[in-house]
Amino acid sequence: MFYYTYILKSKKDGKMYTGSTTDLRKRLMQHNKGLSTYTKGRGPFEIIYYEACLLEEKARSRELYLKSGMGKRYLKNRLGASYL
C-alpha cells in the first residue's frame, strides 16, 4: 500500500491545497464534490503534484514539509512558477 502526499490547485481561485491520503483518485473526487471541509466551495481541483511513500509517517512528514516555507520554495523550483 502507498501513502500519497498531494497538492491540488483550484481551477476556481488558483489557490493550493496540500494533503495526504491512501487513495488519491478517491480523495480528488471528494475534494471536487465539496466533501472536504477545507476545500469546500473552491473546486474543481486538479492535482499538480504528488509523491508516493511506503510509510504513512513519511507521507505526513512530507505534507508538513511542503506546507512550510522551505517546502514551498522546493515546489517552486521543482514545478516552476507557472504552477504556483
mmCIF file of the N, C-alpha and C atoms, coordinates in Angstrom:
data_MODEL
# 
_entry.id   MODEL 
# 
loop_
_atom_site.group_PDB 
_atom_site.id 
_atom_site.type_symbol 
_atom_site.label_atom_id 
_atom_site.label_alt_id 
_atom_site.label_comp_id 
_atom_site.label_asym_id 
_atom_site.label_entity_id 
_atom_site.label_seq_id 
_atom_site.pdbx_PDB_ins_code 
_atom_site.Cartn_x 
_atom_site.Cartn_y 
_atom_site.Cartn_z 
_atom_site.occupancy 
_atom_site.B_iso_or_equiv 
_atom_site.pdbx_formal_charge 
_atom_site.auth_seq_id 
_atom_site.auth_comp_id 
_atom_site.auth_asym_id 
_atom_site.auth_atom_id 
_atom_site.pdbx_PDB_model_num 
ATOM 1   N N  . MET A 1 1  ? 0.846   -1.179 0.000   1.00 0.00 ? 1  MET A N  1 
ATOM 2   C CA . MET A 1 1  ? 0.000   0.000  0.000   1.00 0.00 ? 1  MET A CA 1 
ATOM 3   C C  . MET A 1 1  ? 0.891   1.241  0.000   1.00 0.00 ? 1  MET A C  1 
ATOM 4   N N  . PHE A 1 2  ? 0.474   2.229  -0.757  1.00 0.00 ? 2  PHE A N  1 
ATOM 5   C CA . PHE A 1 2  ? 1.179   3.505  -0.798  1.00 0.00 ? 2  PHE A CA 1 
ATOM 6   C C  . PHE A 1 2  ? 0.394   4.563  -0.041  1.00 0.00 ? 2  PHE A C  1 
ATOM 7   N N  . TYR A 1 3  ? 1.120   5.529  0.466   1.00 0.00 ? 3  TYR A N  1 
ATOM 8   C CA . TYR A 1 3  ? 0.545   6.719  1.095   1.00 0.00 ? 3  TYR A CA 1 
ATOM 9   C C  . TYR A 1 3  ? 0.990   7.900  0.254   1.00 0.00 ? 3  TYR A C  1 
ATOM 10  N N  . TYR A 1 4  ? 0.044   8.724  -0.143  1.00 0.00 ? 4  TYR A N  1 
ATOM 11  C CA . TYR A 1 4  ? 0.332   9.816  -1.065  1.00 0.00 ? 4  TYR A CA 1 
ATOM 12  C C  . TYR A 1 4  ? 0.280   11.166 -0.361  1.00 0.00 ? 4  TYR A C  1 
ATOM 13  N N  . THR A 1 5  ? 1.219   12.004 -0.716  1.00 0.00 ? 5  THR A N  1 
ATOM 14  C CA . THR A 1 5  ? 1.180   13.421 -0.369  1.00 0.00 ? 5  THR A CA 1 
ATOM 15  C C  . THR A 1 5  ? 0.876   14.132 -1.678  1.00 0.00 ? 5  THR A C  1 
ATOM 16  N N  . TYR A 1 6  ? -0.084  15.037 -1.668  1.00 0.00 ? 6  TYR A N  1 
ATOM 17  C CA . TYR A 1 6  ? -0.520  15.635 -2.931  1.00 0.00 ? 6  TYR A CA 1 
ATOM 18  C C  . TYR A 1 6  ? -0.748  17.135 -2.779  1.00 0.00 ? 6  TYR A C  1 
ATOM 19  N N  . ILE A 1 7  ? -0.719  17.796 -3.927  1.00 0.00 ? 7  ILE A N  1 
ATOM 20  C CA . ILE A 1 7  ? -1.019  19.225 -3.974  1.00 0.00 ? 7  ILE A CA 1 
ATOM 21  C C  . ILE A 1 7  ? -2.076  19.433 -5.049  1.00 0.00 ? 7  ILE A C  1 
ATOM 22  N N  . LEU A 1 8  ? -3.138  20.090 -4.652  1.00 0.00 ? 8  LEU A N  1 
ATOM 23  C CA . LEU A 1 8  ? -4.217  20.433 -5.571  1.00 0.00 ? 8  LEU A CA 1 
ATOM 24  C C  . LEU A 1 8  ? -4.167  21.920 -5.860  1.00 0.00 ? 8  LEU A C  1 
ATOM 25  N N  . LYS A 1 9  ? -4.633  22.264 -7.042  1.00 0.00 ? 9  LYS A N  1 
ATOM 26  C CA . LYS A 1 9  ? -4.793  23.674 -7.389  1.00 0.00 ? 9  LYS A CA 1 
ATOM 27  C C  . LYS A 1 9  ? -6.242  23.876 -7.804  1.00 0.00 ? 9  LYS A C  1 
ATOM 28  N N  . SER A 1 10 ? -6.868  24.880 -7.220  1.00 0.00 ? 10 SER A N  1 
ATOM 29  C CA . SER A 1 10 ? -8.252  25.179 -7.536  1.00 0.00 ? 10 SER A CA 1 
ATOM 30  C C  . SER A 1 10 ? -8.332  25.838 -8.909  1.00 0.00 ? 10 SER A C  1 
ATOM 31  N N  . LYS A 1 11 ? -9.195  25.321 -9.755  1.00 0.00 ? 11 LYS A N  1 
ATOM 32  C CA . LYS A 1 11 ? -9.431  25.942 -11.053 1.00 0.00 ? 11 LYS A CA 1 
ATOM 33  C C  . LYS A 1 11 ? -10.294 27.191 -10.908 1.00 0.00 ? 11 LYS A C  1 
ATOM 34  N N  . LYS A 1 12 ? -10.911 27.333 -9.746  1.00 0.00 ? 12 LYS A N  1 
ATOM 35  C CA . LYS A 1 12 ? -11.792 28.469 -9.487  1.00 0.00 ? 12 LYS A CA 1 
ATOM 36  C C  . LYS A 1 12 ? -11.024 29.698 -9.022  1.00 0.00 ? 12 LYS A C  1 
ATOM 37  N N  . ASP A 1 13 ? -10.166 29.527 -8.003  1.00 0.00 ? 13 ASP A N  1 
ATOM 38  C CA . ASP A 1 13 ? -9.466  30.691 -7.460  1.00 0.00 ? 13 ASP A CA 1 
ATOM 39  C C  . ASP A 1 13 ? -7.941  30.589 -7.521  1.00 0.00 ? 13 ASP A C  1 
ATOM 40  N N  . GLY A 1 14 ? -7.425  29.475 -8.038  1.00 0.00 ? 14 GLY A N  1 
ATOM 41  C CA . GLY A 1 14 ? -5.987  29.319 -8.201  1.00 0.00 ? 14 GLY A CA 1 
ATOM 42  C C  . GLY A 1 14 ? -5.219  28.982 -6.929  1.00 0.00 ? 14 GLY A C  1 
ATOM 43  N N  . LYS A 1 15 ? -5.920  28.843 -5.812  1.00 0.00 ? 15 LYS A N  1 
ATOM 44  C CA . LYS A 1 15 ? -5.252  28.549 -4.546  1.00 0.00 ? 15 LYS A CA 1 
ATOM 45  C C  . LYS A 1 15 ? -4.892  27.072 -4.464  1.00 0.00 ? 15 LYS A C  1 
ATOM 46  N N  . MET A 1 16 ? -3.869  26.805 -3.636  1.00 0.00 ? 16 MET A N  1 
ATOM 47  C CA . MET A 1 16 ? -3.352  25.462 -3.475  1.00 0.00 ? 16 MET A CA 1 
ATOM 48  C C  . MET A 1 16 ? -3.864  24.816 -2.188  1.00 0.00 ? 16 MET A C  1 
ATOM 49  N N  . TYR A 1 17 ? -3.870  23.503 -2.204  1.00 0.00 ? 17 TYR A N  1 
ATOM 50  C CA . TYR A 1 17 ? -4.180  22.720 -1.012  1.00 0.00 ? 17 TYR A CA 1 
ATOM 51  C C  . TYR A 1 17 ? -3.230  21.534 -0.979  1.00 0.00 ? 17 TYR A C  1 
ATOM 52  N N  . THR A 1 18 ? -2.627  21.277 0.168   1.00 0.00 ? 18 THR A N  1 
ATOM 53  C CA . THR A 1 18 ? -1.713  20.152 0.346   1.00 0.00 ? 18 THR A CA 1 
ATOM 54  C C  . THR A 1 18 ? -2.322  19.172 1.336   1.00 0.00 ? 18 THR A C  1 
ATOM 55  N N  . GLY A 1 19 ? -2.291  17.887 0.996   1.00 0.00 ? 19 GLY A N  1 
ATOM 56  C CA . GLY A 1 19 ? -2.842  16.869 1.876   1.00 0.00 ? 19 GLY A CA 1 
ATOM 57  C C  . GLY A 1 19 ? -2.169  15.528 1.669   1.00 0.00 ? 19 GLY A C  1 
ATOM 58  N N  . SER A 1 20 ? -2.667  14.522 2.381   1.00 0.00 ? 20 SER A N  1 
ATOM 59  C CA . SER A 1 20 ? -2.160  13.162 2.213   1.00 0.00 ? 20 SER A CA 1 
ATOM 60  C C  . SER A 1 20 ? -3.317  12.177 2.311   1.00 0.00 ? 20 SER A C  1 
ATOM 61  N N  . THR A 1 21 ? -3.141  11.019 1.673   1.00 0.00 ? 21 THR A N  1 
ATOM 62  C CA . THR A 1 21 ? -4.211  10.033 1.587   1.00 0.00 ? 21 THR A CA 1 
ATOM 63  C C  . THR A 1 21 ? -3.647  8.678  1.174   1.00 0.00 ? 21 THR A C  1 
ATOM 64  N N  . THR A 1 22 ? -4.465  7.644  1.260   1.00 0.00 ? 22 THR A N  1 
ATOM 65  C CA . THR A 1 22 ? -4.084  6.331  0.736   1.00 0.00 ? 22 THR A CA 1 
ATOM 66  C C  . THR A 1 22 ? -4.712  6.079  -0.632  1.00 0.00 ? 22 THR A C  1 
ATOM 67  N N  . ASP A 1 23 ? -5.728  6.841  -0.993  1.00 0.00 ? 23 ASP A N  1 
ATOM 68  C CA . ASP A 1 23 ? -6.415  6.664  -2.271  1.00 0.00 ? 23 ASP A CA 1 
ATOM 69  C C  . ASP A 1 23 ? -6.536  8.024  -2.964  1.00 0.00 ? 23 ASP A C  1 
ATOM 70  N N  . LEU A 1 24 ? -5.599  8.309  -3.833  1.00 0.00 ? 24 LEU A N  1 
ATOM 71  C CA . LEU A 1 24 ? -5.505  9.632  -4.458  1.00 0.00 ? 24 LEU A CA 1 
ATOM 72  C C  . LEU A 1 24 ? -6.715  9.962  -5.328  1.00 0.00 ? 24 LEU A C  1 
ATOM 73  N N  . ARG A 1 25 ? -7.163  9.018  -6.122  1.00 0.00 ? 25 ARG A N  1 
ATOM 74  C CA . ARG A 1 25 ? -8.319  9.273  -7.004  1.00 0.00 ? 25 ARG A CA 1 
ATOM 75  C C  . ARG A 1 25 ? -9.585  9.546  -6.193  1.00 0.00 ? 25 ARG A C  1 
ATOM 76  N N  . LYS A 1 26 ? -9.808  8.739  -5.177  1.00 0.00 ? 26 LYS A N  1 
ATOM 77  C CA . LYS A 1 26 ? -10.988 8.920  -4.337  1.00 0.00 ? 26 LYS A CA 1 
ATOM 78  C C  . LYS A 1 26 ? -10.940 10.275 -3.626  1.00 0.00 ? 26 LYS A C  1 
ATOM 79  N N  . ARG A 1 27 ? -9.757  10.639 -3.135  1.00 0.00 ? 27 ARG A N  1 
ATOM 80  C CA . ARG A 1 27 ? -9.622  11.902 -2.407  1.00 0.00 ? 27 ARG A CA 1 
ATOM 81  C C  . ARG A 1 27 ? -9.850  13.092 -3.328  1.00 0.00 ? 27 ARG A C  1 
ATOM 82  N N  . LEU A 1 28 ? -9.356  13.032 -4.556  1.00 0.00 ? 28 LEU A N  1 
ATOM 83  C CA . LEU A 1 28 ? -9.610  14.109 -5.518  1.00 0.00 ? 28 LEU A CA 1 
ATOM 84  C C  . LEU A 1 28 ? -11.105 14.241 -5.781  1.00 0.00 ? 28 LEU A C  1 
ATOM 85  N N  . MET A 1 29 ? -11.780 13.106 -5.935  1.00 0.00 ? 29 MET A N  1 
ATOM 86  C CA . MET A 1 29 ? -13.224 13.121 -6.151  1.00 0.00 ? 29 MET A CA 1 
ATOM 87  C C  . MET A 1 29 ? -13.942 13.788 -4.962  1.00 0.00 ? 29 MET A C  1 
ATOM 88  N N  . GLN A 1 30 ? -13.506 13.463 -3.741  1.00 0.00 ? 30 GLN A N  1 
ATOM 89  C CA . GLN A 1 30 ? -14.116 14.059 -2.549  1.00 0.00 ? 30 GLN A CA 1 
ATOM 90  C C  . GLN A 1 30 ? -13.918 15.575 -2.536  1.00 0.00 ? 30 GLN A C  1 
ATOM 91  N N  . HIS A 1 31 ? -12.723 16.028 -2.877  1.00 0.00 ? 31 HIS A N  1 
ATOM 92  C CA . HIS A 1 31 ? -12.473 17.470 -2.934  1.00 0.00 ? 31 HIS A CA 1 
ATOM 93  C C  . HIS A 1 31 ? -13.360 18.126 -3.994  1.00 0.00 ? 31 HIS A C  1 
ATOM 94  N N  . ASN A 1 32 ? -13.458 17.512 -5.148  1.00 0.00 ? 32 ASN A N  1 
ATOM 95  C CA . ASN A 1 32 ? -14.242 18.096 -6.233  1.00 0.00 ? 32 ASN A CA 1 
ATOM 96  C C  . ASN A 1 32 ? -15.741 18.079 -5.957  1.00 0.00 ? 32 ASN A C  1 
ATOM 97  N N  . LYS A 1 33 ? -16.203 17.174 -5.112  1.00 0.00 ? 33 LYS A N  1 
ATOM 98  C CA . LYS A 1 33 ? -17.632 17.123 -4.755  1.00 0.00 ? 33 LYS A CA 1 
ATOM 99  C C  . LYS A 1 33 ? -17.951 17.998 -3.546  1.00 0.00 ? 33 LYS A C  1 
ATOM 100 N N  . GLY A 1 34 ? -16.941 18.663 -2.999  1.00 0.00 ? 34 GLY A N  1 
ATOM 101 C CA . GLY A 1 34 ? -17.171 19.542 -1.855  1.00 0.00 ? 34 GLY A CA 1 
ATOM 102 C C  . GLY A 1 34 ? -17.302 18.809 -0.535  1.00 0.00 ? 34 GLY A C  1 
ATOM 103 N N  . LEU A 1 35 ? -16.759 17.603 -0.429  1.00 0.00 ? 35 LEU A N  1 
ATOM 104 C CA . LEU A 1 35 ? -16.887 16.798 0.778   1.00 0.00 ? 35 LEU A CA 1 
ATOM 105 C C  . LEU A 1 35 ? -15.758 17.049 1.779   1.00 0.00 ? 35 LEU A C  1 
ATOM 106 N N  . SER A 1 36 ? -14.817 17.902 1.438   1.00 0.00 ? 36 SER A N  1 
ATOM 107 C CA . SER A 1 36 ? -13.711 18.238 2.332   1.00 0.00 ? 36 SER A CA 1 
ATOM 108 C C  . SER A 1 36 ? -13.953 19.619 2.931   1.00 0.00 ? 36 SER A C  1 
ATOM 109 N N  . THR A 1 37 ? -13.870 19.710 4.243   1.00 0.00 ? 37 THR A N  1 
ATOM 110 C CA . THR A 1 37 ? -14.137 20.968 4.940   1.00 0.00 ? 37 THR A CA 1 
ATOM 111 C C  . THR A 1 37 ? -13.248 22.107 4.455   1.00 0.00 ? 37 THR A C  1 
ATOM 112 N N  . TYR A 1 38 ? -11.963 21.827 4.272   1.00 0.00 ? 38 TYR A N  1 
ATOM 113 C CA . TYR A 1 38 ? -11.007 22.888 3.958   1.00 0.00 ? 38 TYR A CA 1 
ATOM 114 C C  . TYR A 1 38 ? -11.063 23.367 2.515   1.00 0.00 ? 38 TYR A C  1 
ATOM 115 N N  . THR A 1 39 ? -11.619 22.574 1.617   1.00 0.00 ? 39 THR A N  1 
ATOM 116 C CA . THR A 1 39 ? -11.664 22.980 0.205   1.00 0.00 ? 39 THR A CA 1 
ATOM 117 C C  . THR A 1 39 ? -13.085 23.165 -0.314  1.00 0.00 ? 39 THR A C  1 
ATOM 118 N N  . LYS A 1 40 ? -14.059 23.014 0.538   1.00 0.00 ? 40 LYS A N  1 
ATOM 119 C CA . LYS A 1 40 ? -15.458 23.122 0.114   1.00 0.00 ? 40 LYS A CA 1 
ATOM 120 C C  . LYS A 1 40 ? -15.714 24.469 -0.547  1.00 0.00 ? 40 LYS A C  1 
ATOM 121 N N  . GLY A 1 41 ? -16.333 24.425 -1.712  1.00 0.00 ? 41 GLY A N  1 
ATOM 122 C CA . GLY A 1 41 ? -16.694 25.649 -2.420  1.00 0.00 ? 41 GLY A CA 1 
ATOM 123 C C  . GLY A 1 41 ? -15.582 26.235 -3.278  1.00 0.00 ? 41 GLY A C  1 
ATOM 124 N N  . ARG A 1 42 ? -14.407 25.604 -3.289  1.00 0.00 ? 42 ARG A N  1 
ATOM 125 C CA . ARG A 1 42 ? -13.291 26.135 -4.074  1.00 0.00 ? 42 ARG A CA 1 
ATOM 126 C C  . ARG A 1 42 ? -12.998 25.309 -5.322  1.00 0.00 ? 42 ARG A C  1 
ATOM 127 N N  . GLY A 1 43 ? -13.715 24.210 -5.512  1.00 0.00 ? 43 GLY A N  1 
ATOM 128 C CA . GLY A 1 43 ? -13.460 23.318 -6.642  1.00 0.00 ? 43 GLY A CA 1 
ATOM 129 C C  . GLY A 1 43 ? -14.010 23.863 -7.933  1.00 0.00 ? 43 GLY A C  1 
ATOM 130 N N  . PRO A 1 44 ? -13.694 23.254 -9.032  1.00 0.00 ? 44 PRO A N  1 
ATOM 131 C CA . PRO A 1 44 ? -12.990 21.988 -9.190  1.00 0.00 ? 44 PRO A CA 1 
ATOM 132 C C  . PRO A 1 44 ? -11.479 22.143 -8.997  1.00 0.00 ? 44 PRO A C  1 
ATOM 133 N N  . PHE A 1 45 ? -10.845 21.001 -8.736  1.00 0.00 ? 45 PHE A N  1 
ATOM 134 C CA . PHE A 1 45 ? -9.407  20.954 -8.487  1.00 0.00 ? 45 PHE A CA 1 
ATOM 135 C C  . PHE A 1 45 ? -8.700  20.071 -9.497  1.00 0.00 ? 45 PHE A C  1 
ATOM 136 N N  . GLU A 1 46 ? -7.416  20.335 -9.655  1.00 0.00 ? 46 GLU A N  1 
ATOM 137 C CA . GLU A 1 46 ? -6.563  19.447 -10.418 1.00 0.00 ? 46 GLU A CA 1 
ATOM 138 C C  . GLU A 1 46 ? -5.353  19.114 -9.563  1.00 0.00 ? 46 GLU A C  1 
ATOM 139 N N  . ILE A 1 47 ? -4.851  17.900 -9.706  1.00 0.00 ? 47 ILE A N  1 
ATOM 140 C CA . ILE A 1 47 ? -3.634  17.502 -8.999  1.00 0.00 ? 47 ILE A CA 1 
ATOM 141 C C  . ILE A 1 47 ? -2.463  18.051 -9.798  1.00 0.00 ? 47 ILE A C  1 
ATOM 142 N N  . ILE A 1 48 ? -1.618  18.838 -9.133  1.00 0.00 ? 48 ILE A N  1 
ATOM 143 C CA . ILE A 1 48 ? -0.454  19.368 -9.833  1.00 0.00 ? 48 ILE A CA 1 
ATOM 144 C C  . ILE A 1 48 ? 0.841   18.697 -9.380  1.00 0.00 ? 48 ILE A C  1 
ATOM 145 N N  . TYR A 1 49 ? 0.777   17.950 -8.267  1.00 0.00 ? 49 TYR A N  1 
ATOM 146 C CA . TYR A 1 49 ? 1.973   17.291 -7.761  1.00 0.00 ? 49 TYR A CA 1 
ATOM 147 C C  . TYR A 1 49 ? 1.563   16.211 -6.767  1.00 0.00 ? 49 TYR A C  1 
ATOM 148 N N  . TYR A 1 50 ? 2.277   15.099 -6.792  1.00 0.00 ? 50 TYR A N  1 
ATOM 149 C CA . TYR A 1 50 ? 2.085   14.090 -5.748  1.00 0.00 ? 50 TYR A CA 1 
ATOM 150 C C  . TYR A 1 50 ? 3.346   13.264 -5.581  1.00 0.00 ? 50 TYR A C  1 
ATOM 151 N N  . GLU A 1 51 ? 3.478   12.674 -4.412  1.00 0.00 ? 51 GLU A N  1 
ATOM 152 C CA . GLU A 1 51 ? 4.575   11.776 -4.079  1.00 0.00 ? 51 GLU A CA 1 
ATOM 153 C C  . GLU A 1 51 ? 3.969   10.537 -3.426  1.00 0.00 ? 51 GLU A C  1 
ATOM 154 N N  . ALA A 1 52 ? 4.565   9.389  -3.671  1.00 0.00 ? 52 ALA A N  1 
ATOM 155 C CA . ALA A 1 52 ? 4.122   8.138  -3.050  1.00 0.00 ? 52 ALA A CA 1 
ATOM 156 C C  . ALA A 1 52 ? 5.160   7.696  -2.032  1.00 0.00 ? 52 ALA A C  1 
ATOM 157 N N  . CYS A 1 53 ? 4.694   7.287  -0.855  1.00 0.00 ? 53 CYS A N  1 
ATOM 158 C CA . CYS A 1 53 ? 5.564   6.808  0.215   1.00 0.00 ? 53 CYS A CA 1 
ATOM 159 C C  . CYS A 1 53 ? 5.075   5.438  0.678   1.00 0.00 ? 53 CYS A C  1 
ATOM 160 N N  . LEU A 1 54 ? 5.991   4.651  1.205   1.00 0.00 ? 54 LEU A N  1 
ATOM 161 C CA . LEU A 1 54 ? 5.623   3.337  1.739   1.00 0.00 ? 54 LEU A CA 1 
ATOM 162 C C  . LEU A 1 54 ? 5.109   3.414  3.169   1.00 0.00 ? 54 LEU A C  1 
ATOM 163 N N  . LEU A 1 55 ? 5.480   4.461  3.886   1.00 0.00 ? 55 LEU A N  1 
ATOM 164 C CA . LEU A 1 55 ? 5.075   4.624  5.283   1.00 0.00 ? 55 LEU A CA 1 
ATOM 165 C C  . LEU A 1 55 ? 4.203   5.866  5.451   1.00 0.00 ? 55 LEU A C  1 
ATOM 166 N N  . GLU A 1 56 ? 3.130   5.707  6.223   1.00 0.00 ? 56 GLU A N  1 
ATOM 167 C CA . GLU A 1 56 ? 2.213   6.821  6.457   1.00 0.00 ? 56 GLU A CA 1 
ATOM 168 C C  . GLU A 1 56 ? 2.939   7.993  7.119   1.00 0.00 ? 56 GLU A C  1 
ATOM 169 N N  . GLU A 1 57 ? 3.838   7.694  8.056   1.00 0.00 ? 57 GLU A N  1 
ATOM 170 C CA . GLU A 1 57 ? 4.560   8.757  8.764   1.00 0.00 ? 57 GLU A CA 1 
ATOM 171 C C  . GLU A 1 57 ? 5.383   9.603  7.801   1.00 0.00 ? 57 GLU A C  1 
ATOM 172 N N  . LYS A 1 58 ? 5.959   8.970  6.790   1.00 0.00 ? 58 LYS A N  1 
ATOM 173 C CA . LYS A 1 58 ? 6.753   9.699  5.792   1.00 0.00 ? 58 LYS A CA 1 
ATOM 174 C C  . LYS A 1 58 ? 5.866   10.615 4.964   1.00 0.00 ? 58 LYS A C  1 
ATOM 175 N N  . ALA A 1 59 ? 4.693   10.124 4.591   1.00 0.00 ? 59 ALA A N  1 
ATOM 176 C CA . ALA A 1 59 ? 3.766   10.937 3.799   1.00 0.00 ? 59 ALA A CA 1 
ATOM 177 C C  . ALA A 1 59 ? 3.300   12.144 4.602   1.00 0.00 ? 59 ALA A C  1 
ATOM 178 N N  . ARG A 1 60 ? 2.990   11.951 5.880   1.00 0.00 ? 60 ARG A N  1 
ATOM 179 C CA . ARG A 1 60 ? 2.561   13.064 6.738   1.00 0.00 ? 60 ARG A CA 1 
ATOM 180 C C  . ARG A 1 60 ? 3.701   14.056 6.946   1.00 0.00 ? 60 ARG A C  1 
ATOM 181 N N  . SER A 1 61 ? 4.902   13.538 7.098   1.00 0.00 ? 61 SER A N  1 
ATOM 182 C CA . SER A 1 61 ? 6.073   14.388 7.260   1.00 0.00 ? 61 SER A CA 1 
ATOM 183 C C  . SER A 1 61 ? 6.301   15.238 6.005   1.00 0.00 ? 61 SER A C  1 
ATOM 184 N N  . ARG A 1 62 ? 6.159   14.615 4.833   1.00 0.00 ? 62 ARG A N  1 
ATOM 185 C CA . ARG A 1 62 ? 6.301   15.363 3.580   1.00 0.00 ? 62 ARG A CA 1 
ATOM 186 C C  . ARG A 1 62 ? 5.205   16.414 3.445   1.00 0.00 ? 62 ARG A C  1 
ATOM 187 N N  . GLU A 1 63 ? 3.994   16.087 3.878   1.00 0.00 ? 63 GLU A N  1 
ATOM 188 C CA . GLU A 1 63 ? 2.898   17.058 3.834   1.00 0.00 ? 63 GLU A CA 1 
ATOM 189 C C  . GLU A 1 63 ? 3.258   18.291 4.656   1.00 0.00 ? 63 GLU A C  1 
ATOM 190 N N  . LEU A 1 64 ? 3.735   18.077 5.870   1.00 0.00 ? 64 LEU A N  1 
ATOM 191 C CA . LEU A 1 64 ? 4.118   19.202 6.720   1.00 0.00 ? 64 LEU A CA 1 
ATOM 192 C C  . LEU A 1 64 ? 5.263   19.999 6.107   1.00 0.00 ? 64 LEU A C  1 
ATOM 193 N N  . TYR A 1 65 ? 6.229   19.299 5.532   1.00 0.00 ? 65 TYR A N  1 
ATOM 194 C CA . TYR A 1 65 ? 7.354   19.982 4.903   1.00 0.00 ? 65 TYR A CA 1 
ATOM 195 C C  . TYR A 1 65 ? 6.883   20.828 3.728   1.00 0.00 ? 65 TYR A C  1 
ATOM 196 N N  . LEU A 1 66 ? 6.042   20.274 2.855   1.00 0.00 ? 66 LEU A N  1 
ATOM 197 C CA . LEU A 1 66 ? 5.582   21.010 1.677   1.00 0.00 ? 66 LEU A CA 1 
ATOM 198 C C  . LEU A 1 66 ? 4.718   22.211 2.038   1.00 0.00 ? 66 LEU A C  1 
ATOM 199 N N  . LYS A 1 67 ? 4.152   22.218 3.228   1.00 0.00 ? 67 LYS A N  1 
ATOM 200 C CA . LYS A 1 67 ? 3.372   23.365 3.705   1.00 0.00 ? 67 LYS A CA 1 
ATOM 201 C C  . LYS A 1 67 ? 4.271   24.456 4.298   1.00 0.00 ? 67 LYS A C  1 
ATOM 202 N N  . SER A 1 68 ? 5.528   24.114 4.576   1.00 0.00 ? 68 SER A N  1 
ATOM 203 C CA . SER A 1 68 ? 6.456   25.079 5.191   1.00 0.00 ? 68 SER A CA 1 
ATOM 204 C C  . SER A 1 68 ? 7.041   26.005 4.126   1.00 0.00 ? 68 SER A C  1 
ATOM 205 N N  . GLY A 1 69 ? 7.714   27.029 4.568   1.00 0.00 ? 69 GLY A N  1 
ATOM 206 C CA . GLY A 1 69 ? 8.362   27.964 3.652   1.00 0.00 ? 69 GLY A CA 1 
ATOM 207 C C  . GLY A 1 69 ? 9.395   27.285 2.773   1.00 0.00 ? 69 GLY A C  1 
ATOM 208 N N  . MET A 1 70 ? 10.218  26.435 3.376   1.00 0.00 ? 70 MET A N  1 
ATOM 209 C CA . MET A 1 70 ? 11.224  25.712 2.592   1.00 0.00 ? 70 MET A CA 1 
ATOM 210 C C  . MET A 1 70 ? 10.573  24.748 1.603   1.00 0.00 ? 70 MET A C  1 
ATOM 211 N N  . GLY A 1 71 ? 9.479   24.121 2.014   1.00 0.00 ? 71 GLY A N  1 
ATOM 212 C CA . GLY A 1 71 ? 8.766   23.211 1.128   1.00 0.00 ? 71 GLY A CA 1 
ATOM 213 C C  . GLY A 1 71 ? 8.157   23.938 -0.052  1.00 0.00 ? 71 GLY A C  1 
ATOM 214 N N  . LYS A 1 72 ? 7.638   25.130 0.184   1.00 0.00 ? 72 LYS A N  1 
ATOM 215 C CA . LYS A 1 72 ? 7.070   25.929 -0.916  1.00 0.00 ? 72 LYS A CA 1 
ATOM 216 C C  . LYS A 1 72 ? 8.156   26.360 -1.892  1.00 0.00 ? 72 LYS A C  1 
ATOM 217 N N  . ARG A 1 73 ? 9.340   26.677 -1.376  1.00 0.00 ? 73 ARG A N  1 
ATOM 218 C CA . ARG A 1 73 ? 10.466  27.004 -2.258  1.00 0.00 ? 73 ARG A CA 1 
ATOM 219 C C  . ARG A 1 73 ? 10.884  25.774 -3.077  1.00 0.00 ? 73 ARG A C  1 
ATOM 220 N N  . TYR A 1 74 ? 10.896  24.619 -2.435  1.00 0.00 ? 74 TYR A N  1 
ATOM 221 C CA . TYR A 1 74 ? 11.208  23.374 -3.132  1.00 0.00 ? 74 TYR A CA 1 
ATOM 222 C C  . TYR A 1 74 ? 10.238  23.159 -4.295  1.00 0.00 ? 74 TYR A C  1 
ATOM 223 N N  . LEU A 1 75 ? 8.949   23.328 -4.028  1.00 0.00 ? 75 LEU A N  1 
ATOM 224 C CA . LEU A 1 75 ? 7.937   23.136 -5.073  1.00 0.00 ? 75 LEU A CA 1 
ATOM 225 C C  . LEU A 1 75 ? 8.084   24.155 -6.191  1.00 0.00 ? 75 LEU A C  1 
ATOM 226 N N  . LYS A 1 76 ? 8.393   25.379 -5.833  1.00 0.00 ? 76 LYS A N  1 
ATOM 227 C CA . LYS A 1 76 ? 8.573   26.419 -6.848  1.00 0.00 ? 76 LYS A CA 1 
ATOM 228 C C  . LYS A 1 76 ? 9.719   26.045 -7.777  1.00 0.00 ? 76 LYS A C  1 
ATOM 229 N N  . ASN A 1 77 ? 10.821  25.533 -7.216  1.00 0.00 ? 77 ASN A N  1 
ATOM 230 C CA . ASN A 1 77 ? 11.947  25.098 -8.043  1.00 0.00 ? 77 ASN A CA 1 
ATOM 231 C C  . ASN A 1 77 ? 11.607  23.844 -8.841  1.00 0.00 ? 77 ASN A C  1 
ATOM 232 N N  . ARG A 1 78 ? 10.880  22.938 -8.232  1.00 0.00 ? 78 ARG A N  1 
ATOM 233 C CA . ARG A 1 78 ? 10.546  21.661 -8.875  1.00 0.00 ? 78 ARG A CA 1 
ATOM 234 C C  . ARG A 1 78 ? 9.515   21.820 -9.995  1.00 0.00 ? 78 ARG A C  1 
ATOM 235 N N  . LEU A 1 79 ? 8.493   22.624 -9.748  1.00 0.00 ? 79 LEU A N  1 
ATOM 236 C CA . LEU A 1 79 ? 7.388   22.755 -10.696 1.00 0.00 ? 79 LEU A CA 1 
ATOM 237 C C  . LEU A 1 79 ? 7.488   23.966 -11.602 1.00 0.00 ? 79 LEU A C  1 
ATOM 238 N N  . GLY A 1 80 ? 8.193   24.977 -11.144 1.00 0.00 ? 80 GLY A N  1 
ATOM 239 C CA . GLY A 1 80 ? 8.231   26.229 -11.890 1.00 0.00 ? 80 GLY A CA 1 
ATOM 240 C C  . GLY A 1 80 ? 7.152   27.166 -11.394 1.00 0.00 ? 80 GLY A C  1 
ATOM 241 N N  . ALA A 1 81 ? 7.366   28.424 -11.584 1.00 0.00 ? 81 ALA A N  1 
ATOM 242 C CA . ALA A 1 81 ? 6.459   29.460 -11.071 1.00 0.00 ? 81 ALA A CA 1 
ATOM 243 C C  . ALA A 1 81 ? 5.080   29.394 -11.713 1.00 0.00 ? 81 ALA A C  1 
ATOM 244 N N  . SER A 1 82 ? 4.963   28.830 -12.909 1.00 0.00 ? 82 SER A N  1 
ATOM 245 C CA . SER A 1 82 ? 3.669   28.808 -13.603 1.00 0.00 ? 82 SER A CA 1 
ATOM 246 C C  . SER A 1 82 ? 2.636   27.952 -12.875 1.00 0.00 ? 82 SER A C  1 
ATOM 247 N N  . TYR A 1 83 ? 3.079   26.973 -12.102 1.00 0.00 ? 83 TYR A N  1 
ATOM 248 C CA . TYR A 1 83 ? 2.149   26.122 -11.362 1.00 0.00 ? 83 TYR A CA 1 
ATOM 249 C C  . TYR A 1 83 ? 1.729   26.735 -10.027 1.00 0.00 ? 83 TYR A C  1 
ATOM 250 N N  . LEU A 1 84 ? 2.569   27.597 -9.486  1.00 0.00 ? 84 LEU A N  1 
ATOM 251 C CA . LEU A 1 84 ? 2.297   28.122 -8.150  1.00 0.00 ? 84 LEU A CA 1 
ATOM 252 C C  . LEU A 1 84 ? 1.781   29.512 -8.159  1.00 0.00 ? 84 LEU A C  1 
# 
